[in-house]
Amino acid sequence: MMTSSLGTAAVVRSPRWKANPSWLLLTPALVLLGVFFIYPLCGMLLRSLVDPGLTWKHYARFMSDPSYLHVLRGTFEIAASVTAATIVLGYPLAYFLSQARPRLAGLMMILVIVPYFTSVLVRTYAWMILLGTEGVFNQLLLGSGLIGQPMKLMYTRTGVLIGMTYILLPYMVLALYSVMRGVDTNLLNAAESLGASRVRAFWRVFFPLSRPGLAAGGLLVFILSLGFFVTPALMGSEQDSMISMLIDSQVETYFDWGFASALATILLVCTLILFAIYERVVGLQRLFEAKP
Amino acid sequence: MNQRQVGWFVRVVAALVLLFLALPILIIFPLALNSSEYLRFPPQGISLRWVSTVLGSEDWLASAWLSLKVATLATLIAIALSVLTAHALVRGTIRFKQGVYALILLPMIVPHIISAIAMFFFFSTVRIFGSVGAISIGHAVLALPIAVIILSATMQGVDQRLEDAAMSLGASRQTAFRRITLPLIAPGIASASIFAFLSSFDELLVAVFMGSQGSQTLPVRIWSNVTFQLDPSIAAVSALLVIVSVLALVTATFFTRRSRTA
């Protein structure tokens, strides 16, 4: 149907949000998110404050028990270690890929992408097999006589860190790679032609230009680590658990929905603060404009 | 233009990291083809024993079928909504755009354990769906961000003047969308569907909390077996899942290539 001239005039006069159907198009998604995501989250928030009257007791319980605070600290330590490890491993790889011939980079990118899209459960299971007491590493090392007795890697923090670093590494590599691809290497050549050594040119020119990628990847990995569940639950120990495992056990084992809600709210607030920082530092728009 | 010789140190580290990335995926296959009773490395003999055990097991097949149903339903919901959303975000002029972006990304950022228990509390008080419906809706919520991201990127690549031309020739907004935009973003819809499907197919926590004893999706069955099952059947399931992911990726890459050349 053509818009008649009368219709156009009406459109021009009406407020902007009525003039285009954008909000109408957004409505179904917003309703889905509102009803099945935001509303349940608000319900959880409320549940953390009610028992059955308004109360702080769940939060008071969290604050007063050192073992819970210990879990929160451990969670942040693990998230920080995983972020650091993915940077140490991911940066050289992303740098290498960004400077390689496109064909070669494409082939090697497969090794980054395939794990990225393989089930977290499957990847964690693979590490359980690799790191177990009778696992592949221990069998190979014992067989070759390098170690006398099996190393304990499963159910230790080291094991959790290895597994989580493995699972989150692709996020870091992809975030760094997309920024590094855009760095003009002529700048490095220019720096070198002016007398900078290769190492100096890298640190003074390339590294600063790659920092947006570090910020994006680092924040993303840290956010995802904080709430990680599968890998620490399968590879970690009860004594060194993460807050996500605590939430799970409060619901599944102790049926304490109020306390579970309080724990989840604490984790949610930490996550949202980091997300707000991400929005400030990196910006959300870039996520939507980047070609996947 | 963007190529530079990198030093040997970077090359060695990059090679080791690539090895680190490949190793766990590759280790699954010899273990899945193990012929012995227990997980052994190196495998005692090569056979399809455990693969056929899994493929012949009613429990595993029921879970696979359930996962397929849930993922299909979740994908349909997520894609239908995200086509509309991406169109509004890319073509429309809306206020509070930042807020809408943030809201749509939220399910990707909020830890799954939180989304899962919040939905679990919600669905346990309002019994409006059976567990399959509830899991599918939960998965649709979680798949929405990735689908919107992919479709927004696709739609940015479509020349708006084509739609304008169609409308100037008398097509309504709806017709222009259906006849011009939709065919042009079809490859994007295909790859968004694949990623939405994979995200649901692999999702554990929502399915754990909303599922019942009789409705265990594939990840839930792996989850409940992984800690005590010592025989290589989980390895066989894992190997099959890796193959599914690789096939899905190959297909998605094919569609992405097409949308770039189109």
Interface residues (C-beta under 8 A of the other chain):
Chain A: M1 M2 R16 W17 N20 P21 S22 W23 L25 L26 P28 A29 L30 L32 L33 F36 F37 I38 Y39 P40 L41 G43 M44 R47 L89 G90 P92 L93 Y95 F96 L97 S98 Q99 A100 R101 M108 L111 V112 I113 V114 P115 F117 T118 S119 V120 L121 V122 R123 Y125 A126 W127 M128 I129 L130 G135 V136 Q139 L140 Y166 L169 P170 R181 V183 D184 T185 N186 L188 N189 R198 I223 L226 G227 F228 F229 V230 L234 S244 I247 D248 V251 W257 A260 S261 A264 L267 L268 T271 L272 F275 E279 L284 Q285 L287 F288 E289 A290 K291 P292
Chain B: M1 N2 Q3 R4 Q5 V6 G7 F9 V10 R11 V13 A14 V17 L18 F20 L21 A22 L23 P24 I25 I27 I28 L31 L39 F41 I77 A80 L81 S82 L84 T85 H87 A88 L89 R91 G92 T93 I94 R95 Q98 V100 Y101 A102 L103 I104 L105 L106 P107 I109 V110 P111 H112 I113 I114 S115 I117 A118 M119 F120 F121 F122 T125 I137 G138 A140 V141 L144 V148 I149 I150 S152 A153 Q156 G170 S172 R173 S191 F195 L198 F201 D202 L204 L205 F209 P219 I222 W223 V226 T227 I234 A235 S238 L241 V242 S245 V246 A248 L249 T256
